[in-house]
Amino acid sequence: TIIFMGAFADIYKEKSTEKSKSIGFATDQTNKPNKKIEVTNEDLLKAGMPPEFLGRIPIVTNTEELELEDLVEILYKSKGGAIDEEKEFCKGLGVTIKFTSGYMREIAKKAHESKTGARNLRKLVRESLSYAYDE
């Protein structure tokens, strides 16, 4: 099994909004998010996906943006993730490191605000510990 993954934010933005008329005195259009979208081969071609790859993709699916609680759970539960990696590193130095729930939530909050999903968790954990490592 081969999985192609990519972030096509422009497709999502374009297809996830539908125009609806306001009620009352306002007559301008407002954007209303539409959670269920379907991405077509044409959408992917317009976004820059090479046709030779597109012909090899039998199923296209969408994922939803991770919520803050999802990111907190990833920090707590991912085996070999950012927290486990830092604990192992410190253990190799003869140091025991503990992470509080407040710390985990703050790292998750920063990742959520950056809109980069779980990919940014490791970087944020490392950055937050850089001063301690310098010491």
Salt bridges, closest charged atoms under 4 A:
ASP43 OD2 - LYS15 NZ 2.84
GLU65 OE2 - LYS115 NZ 3.50
GLU69 OE2 - ARG105 NH2 2.64
GLU73 OE2 - LYS77 NZ 3.28
GLU85 OE1 - ARG122 NH1 2.80
GLU85 OE2 - ARG126 NH2 2.20
GLU86 OE2 - ARG126 NE 3.36
GLU127 OE2 - LYS123 NZ 3.53
